[in-house]
Amino acid sequence: MKIPKSLLVDPEKSTVYGTFAVAISIWAFSYSYLFGQILILAYYAVWLPLIMVDYRRLLRHASSAWLPLAFAIYVCLSVFWSDAPGITLRTAIQYCSHIACAYIAARTVSVRTLTIGSLIGIFLVLLYSLMVGGYSYDGLDGTYNFVGAFSSKNQIGFVASLGIYFCVVLLTFLRRGRISLFLTAPVLVLSAYLLVISHSATSMASVPAVLALVALLAMTKKLSLRYRRVIFLVGACGLVAVTAVAFAGLLDFVLGVFGKDSTLTGRTYLWEQGWRAAQQAPILGVGYAGYWVQGFAEAERLWNEFYITTRSGFHFHNTYVEALVELGYVGATLISLIIVRTLWGHISALIFRTWQAESVILAGVMVLLFIRSFVEVETLNPYIMGSFLLYYSYFKLVKVPVARPRWTAASLAEPETAKG
């Protein structure tokens, strides 16, 4: 049986395969550390073979990927000055292939398919964590938090927050019939429940902010371009004012609601340590993935101070600090440009061009990642949901026209018949 190419690579027709591929990816991002390399191979298997299906579609407008490509090349080049070249080389190859998979996904999967596939994957991931029922003790704030099958409350909190977000946007922008209400209800309830018992302050604080922004962007659909720009200016000024008030004293109150203090459970100390480490190699850094290495004195010291007995899976809890340490000012600038370019690209599309639900959804995803980038590291590592969504959203900024088959004119003259 011959399967039409469009069912695999055409975003308008690849709903079934795309949903399956995204769900497999979500499972791999969540539990590859638990089930091993088989999930990573499955992740590659659902995306990379699509290159052979229709390479022309994937290469069309490939020049638009110059910024992620520059960052990927720089990450690979850091092996030449890395303190741990072997680890840097292996992780850099993984990160580059991860970007390639996100690029393929952006070319072959629509935002609606991404949303549906994510909801299926998230539901299965959270259901498995609920069955495992794991809790962990936080030695810094003295609390027990639900982690399920994850190693951190912040990881399960992020997955749960995405579950809530994708449920809301599916029902608001992408729903087709009442059946969507019944299908998303279990995902929404499970996500909300696990988010609460995980006690992930970052996730609980970011979800309402993102949903409020999406609601504002949704309301702009009925407005002309002029009024959209006015609302954007008012909103930007309001954001600056709220930020100023927060740093003037409201921040401690908000953190107190979530049981945190102004040190963010030791994060500010980590940022200080990261800034000091970055000064050792400020321009180029110590090499991609070249800091948190077993046997390195500073990494071992911080693992010990923060009770990380596994001596792995730890970071500076700030994307930009982590980038400064590993990749210096050059790398931190590149990843910052990617994040800002993607965020502004989708928001500006709503302000200056025709309103589209896809831009609202991806703008919300980027705002969520942007907020979390100041307290987590979710865009610098391979095989995690944050970096996949970042590059998917970036590559979606360029609309690739669908190649239409060339039709040949058929002769309308009747064939001559033999005269007998």
BELQUI-V966587 format. One record per run of one state. SS is the DSSP state (@ for helix, = for strand, . for the rest). FROM is the first residue (numbers start at 1). LEN is the number of residues. Records with the same first field share a line. If there is no record, write none. Layout:
SS: FROM-LEN, FROM-LEN
This chain:
.: 1-5, 10-5, 36-1, 48-2, 54-1, 60-2, 81-4, 109-2, 133-2, 139-4, 147-6, 175-4, 199-2, 223-2, 258-9, 279-18, 306-13, 353-4, 373-12, 396-25
@: 6-4, 15-21, 37-11, 50-4, 55-5, 62-19, 85-24, 111-22, 153-22, 179-20, 201-22, 225-33, 267-12, 297-9, 319-34, 357-16, 385-11
=: 135-4, 143-4
